Amino acid sequence: MAITASAVVAPSARTVPKGVVPASLVVGGTLISLIGLTWDIQWHSDVGPDTFFTLPHLFLYAGSAISGLASLVVVLLTTAATKRGRQVDSIVGGRAVGVFGRTFAAPVGYLISGVGAALFLVYGLWDQWWHSLYGFDAVIASPPHIGLLLSISITMVGAVMVFAVARDHPWGTYGVVSSSAVLLAFSMVTVIGLEALPNGVVNSITVGAAFFSVMILLMAGNALNRRGGALAVAVAVALLQAVFWWFSPWATEVYANATGLPLRDYADGVPALPNLIPMALVLVAVAAELLHKLPAWIPGALGGVIITACAPLQNMLVHGGGRFPALDRYLATIAAGAVFGALAGMAGRRFGLTLRHLAPAKEKSHA
């Protein structure tokens, strides 16, 4: 039987939407850094001090390197296109801004993520010097580590900005949800620094967790400007929390056995970083969705109350019992959670509106 050319159906070529590859590399790098962080925190909790060259640290550094290199490539390609007079599509990271006297043209999203990665390199060198001078790190809150955590946070903010530019496209929507979830989970580590505050009647760590959680949830919901945005982020965070709940203790024990180091006698196996993430985020997101037409401080305050009120219950559930905090401390923490939650709600809505303005003009007209 003869086969004619008309009988042959050529497969349709599928092209990757412009901007997806570098954006995916940036958010993928931040996820790798988050994996390294939850592993490293669990190591400090269950095993003890570590050195500069460890496998969890490799994940941290590799993640920032991937995000940084992807950002650098986009900046260099944008600069080359600008100098040749070519039109640069602002869907890739947003409008280009001049850097170093217009020596470079950098899309604003990739500029932020790249700056964070560059700062991570500087703080990484400081951390290496710190280890060579003082040896082991007894705690995670050393000065170089604080800088490292802040620089990774900057990169994660850049990732959210990159996807927010394309929020009217499916890949941009999914990217805002995933990058915001990674940022929220990572931000729980920064609240550990609140332990340095004087002990008082308010649990500052719980209030700090409520502040960041509410702010990022409302920021993502307002950036997407569609129903279910905040809830999608909360569900994504819950999935990360569930995976890390299993991964953190397992990876720590396997790595400790491989290196011949014992676990501490009092290690209880409770995942350190996942336990910092509020389990009531879905309730907060539902409240934010139902109250989205009200002033931002109202769902924000309610979210702060929900998180601070449920935090002791979460600790008792995770540890299989324990003492409930004193009533005055419990009520004072809830009151502080309401105040800071209201502030977080207003800040989150403002940041969300700012992210929406990153979109190209032709897309903003349909928003």
C-alpha positions in Angstrom: 0.0 0.0 0.0 1.4 3.3 -1.0 1.8 5.9 1.7 1.4 9.5 0.5 2.7 12.5 2.2 -0.8 13.6 3.0 -1.3 10.5 5.1 1.5 11.3 7.4 0.5 13.4 10.3 3.4 15.4 11.7 3.4 15.8 15.5 2.7 19.3 16.6 5.8 21.0 18.0 5.4 22.0 21.6 7.2 25.1 22.5 8.1 26.1 26.1 6.5 29.4 27.0 9.1 32.2 27.1 10.5 32.7 30.6 9.6 29.3 32.0 13.0 27.8 32.0 15.0 30.5 33.9 12.1 31.0 36.3 11.9 27.3 37.0 15.6 27.2 37.7 15.4 30.0 40.2 12.5 28.5 42.2 14.1 25.1 41.9 17.3 26.5 43.4 15.4 28.0 46.3 13.6 24.6 46.9 17.0 22.9 47.0 18.2 25.5 49.6 15.1 24.8 51.7 15.8 21.1 51.6 19.3 21.8 52.8 18.1 24.1 55.5 15.6 21.7 57.1 18.2 19.0 57.0 20.9 21.2 58.6 18.5 22.4 61.4 17.6 18.8 62.1 21.3 17.9 62.2 22.0 20.6 64.8 19.0 19.3 66.8 19.6 15.6 66.7 23.4 15.2 66.2 25.1 18.5 67.2 27.7 20.9 65.8 29.0 20.6 62.2 31.7 21.9 60.0 31.6 23.9 56.8 31.8 20.9 54.4 28.6 18.9 55.1 26.0 17.4 52.7 23.2 19.7 54.1 25.4 22.7 53.5 26.1 21.4 49.9 22.3 21.6 49.3 22.2 25.1 50.6 25.1 26.3 48.5 24.0 24.4 45.4 20.5 25.9 45.5 21.8 29.4 45.7 24.3 28.7 42.9 21.6 27.4 40.6 19.3 30.4 41.3 22.3 32.9 40.9 23.6 31.4 37.7 20.1 31.4 36.1 19.6 35.0 37.1 23.0 36.0 35.8 22.4 34.4 32.4 19.1 36.2 32.1 20.7 39.5 33.0 23.5 39.0 30.4 21.1 38.0 27.7 18.9 41.0 28.4 21.9 43.3 28.4 23.1 41.9 25.1 19.7 42.3 23.5 19.3 45.8 24.8 22.7 47.0 23.5 21.8 45.6 20.1 18.5 47.5 20.1 16.3 44.4 20.2 12.9 44.4 21.9 13.1 42.7 25.3 9.9 40.9 26.4 9.1 42.0 29.9 7.3 38.7 30.6 10.8 37.4 31.5 11.3 38.8 35.0 9.6 42.2 34.5 10.9 45.5 33.1 14.6 45.8 32.7 16.4 48.4 34.9 19.9 49.9 34.4 22.6 48.6 36.7 26.0 50.2 37.3 25.2 53.2 35.1 23.3 51.2 32.6 26.3 48.9 32.0 23.8 46.0 32.5 20.1 45.8 31.8 18.5 43.5 34.4 14.8 42.4 34.7 13.8 43.5 38.1 12.8 40.0 39.3 16.1 38.5 38.3 18.0 41.5 39.6 16.6 40.8 43.1 17.2 37.0 43.0 20.7 37.5 41.6 21.6 40.0 44.3 20.5 37.6 46.9 22.6 34.8 45.4 25.6 37.2 45.2 25.2 38.1 48.9 25.0 34.4 49.7 28.4 33.9 48.1 29.9 36.7 50.3 28.3 35.4 53.5 29.4 31.8 52.5 33.0 33.0 52.4 32.5 34.6 55.8 31.1 31.4 57.1 34.1 29.5 55.9 36.4 32.0 57.7 34.2 31.7 60.8 34.5 27.9 60.8 38.3 28.1 60.3 38.6 30.5 63.2 36.1 29.0 65.7 35.7 25.4 64.4 32.3 23.8 64.9 29.0 25.7 65.0 27.2 25.0 68.2 24.1 26.7 67.1 22.5 27.7 63.8 22.2 31.4 64.7 25.8 32.4 64.1 26.4 35.8 62.5 27.4 34.3 59.1 24.4 32.1 59.2 22.0 35.0 59.7 23.5 36.7 56.6 23.1 33.5 54.7 19.5 33.1 55.7 18.7 36.7 54.8 20.4 36.4 51.4 18.4 33.2 50.5 15.3 35.1 51.6 16.1 37.8 49.1 16.5 35.3 46.3 13.2 33.7 47.2 11.5 37.2 47.0 13.0 37.6 43.6 11.6 34.2 42.6 8.1 35.4 43.6 8.6 38.6 41.6 9.7 36.6 38.5 6.5 34.6 38.5 4.2 37.5 39.5 5.1 39.2 36.2 3.5 36.2 34.4 0.6 35.8 36.8 -2.0 35.9 33.9 -0.4 32.8 32.5 -0.9 29.3 34.0 2.8 28.8 34.6 3.0 32.1 36.3 0.1 31.3 38.6 1.6 28.0 39.6 4.9 29.7 40.1 3.6 32.3 42.4 1.9 29.6 44.5 5.1 27.4 44.7 7.6 30.2 45.2 5.4 31.8 47.9 5.0 28.4 49.7 8.8 28.0 49.7 9.3 31.6 51.0 6.7 31.0 53.8 8.3 27.8 54.9 11.8 29.3 54.8 10.7 32.4 56.7 9.9 30.3 59.8 13.6 29.9 60.3 14.1 33.7 60.6 11.7 33.8 63.6 14.2 31.6 65.6 16.3 34.8 65.9 13.5 36.2 68.1 14.8 34.0 70.9 17.3 36.7 71.5 14.6 39.0 72.8 14.1 39.2 76.6 11.7 36.7 78.0 8.4 38.2 78.7 4.7 37.4 78.8 4.5 37.2 75.0 5.8 34.2 73.0 7.7 36.2 70.4 8.5 33.2 68.2 4.8 32.3 67.9 3.9 35.9 67.1 6.7 36.1 64.5 5.5 33.0 62.8 2.0 34.4 62.7 3.2 37.7 61.2 5.2 36.1 58.3 2.5 33.5 57.6 -0.3 36.0 57.4 1.7 38.5 55.4 2.9 36.0 52.8 -0.5 34.3 52.4 -2.3 37.6 51.8 0.6 38.8 49.6 0.2 35.8 47.3 -3.6 36.0 47.3 -3.6 39.6 46.3 -0.8 39.2 43.7 -2.8 36.5 41.9 -6.0 38.6 42.3 -8.2 35.6 42.1 -10.2 33.5 44.5 -8.4 30.6 46.0 -4.9 32.1 45.7 -4.2 32.2 49.4 -5.7 28.8 50.0 -3.5 27.3 47.2 -0.4 28.6 48.9 -1.5 27.2 52.3 -2.1 23.8 50.7 1.3 23.9 49.1 2.9 24.8 52.4 1.1 21.8 54.0 2.5 19.5 51.4 6.0 20.8 52.0 5.5 20.4 55.7 4.3 16.8 55.3 7.2 15.8 53.1 9.8 17.5 55.4 8.2 15.9 58.4 9.3 12.6 57.1 12.5 13.7 55.3 14.3 15.8 58.0 14.7 13.1 60.7 15.2 10.3 58.2 18.0 12.1 56.2 19.7 13.2 59.5 19.8 9.6 60.8 21.0 8.2 57.5 23.7 10.8 57.2 24.8 10.4 60.8 25.1 6.6 60.4 27.1 7.1 57.2 29.6 9.4 58.9 29.8 7.3 62.1 28.2 9.9 64.4 25.6 9.0 67.0 22.3 10.7 67.6 21.9 12.6 70.8 20.4 10.6 73.7 17.6 13.1 74.1 16.8 13.4 70.4 13.0 13.0 70.1 12.8 12.8 66.4 10.4 15.7 66.1 11.2 17.6 62.8 12.5 21.0 63.8 11.7 23.2 60.8 8.4 21.5 59.9 7.2 21.9 63.5 7.8 25.6 63.3 5.3 25.9 60.4 1.8 26.6 61.7 -0.6 23.7 61.0 -3.5 26.1 61.0 -2.5 27.8 57.8 -5.4 26.3 55.9 -7.8 27.8 58.4 -6.1 31.2 58.0 -6.3 31.0 54.2 -10.0 30.1 54.3 -10.6 33.1 56.6 -8.7 35.3 54.2 -10.7 34.0 51.2 -14.0 34.6 53.0 -13.1 38.1 54.2 -11.2 39.3 51.1 -13.6 42.2 50.5 -13.0 43.6 54.0 -10.1 45.9 55.0 -6.9 43.9 55.1 -6.3 44.3 58.8 -9.5 42.3 59.6 -8.5 39.0 58.0 -4.9 39.7 59.1 -5.9 40.1 62.7 -8.1 37.0 62.6 -5.2 35.0 61.0 -2.9 36.1 63.8 -5.4 35.1 66.4 -5.9 31.6 64.8 -2.2 30.9 64.6 -1.3 32.1 68.1 -4.3 30.4 69.6 -3.5 27.0 67.9 0.3 27.1 68.5 0.2 25.5 72.0 -2.3 22.9 70.8 0.1 22.0 68.0 3.0 21.6 70.4 1.0 19.4 72.7 -0.1 17.3 69.7 3.4 16.9 68.3 5.1 16.1 71.6 2.3 13.9 72.9 1.2 16.0 75.7 3.0 18.7 77.8 1.9 21.7 79.8 -0.4 24.3 78.4 1.1 27.8 78.8 -0.1 30.0 81.7 -3.3 31.8 80.9 -1.9 35.3 81.1 1.0 34.3 78.7 -1.5 32.6 76.4 -3.9 35.5 76.2 -1.1 38.1 75.8 0.4 36.1 72.9 -3.0 36.0 71.2 -3.5 39.7 71.7 0.0 40.4 70.2 -0.8 38.0 67.4 -4.0 40.0 66.6 -2.0 43.2 66.5 0.9 41.9 64.4 -1.5 39.9 62.2 -3.4 43.1 61.4 -0.1 44.8 60.4 0.9 41.7 58.4 -2.5 41.8 56.6 -2.0 45.4 55.5 1.6 44.8 54.5 0.7 41.6 52.6 -2.1 43.4 50.6 0.3 46.2 49.8 3.0 43.8 48.7 0.5 41.9 46.6 -0.6 45.0 44.8 3.1 45.9 44.1 3.6 42.4 42.6 0.6 42.9 40.4 2.1 46.1 39.0 5.2 44.2 37.8 3.1 42.6 35.0 3.4 44.1 31.5 1.0 46.9 30.6 -0.9 44.7 28.1 -1.6 42.2 30.8 -2.5 44.6 33.5 -5.3 46.0 31.3 -7.0 42.6 31.6 -6.4 42.2 35.3 
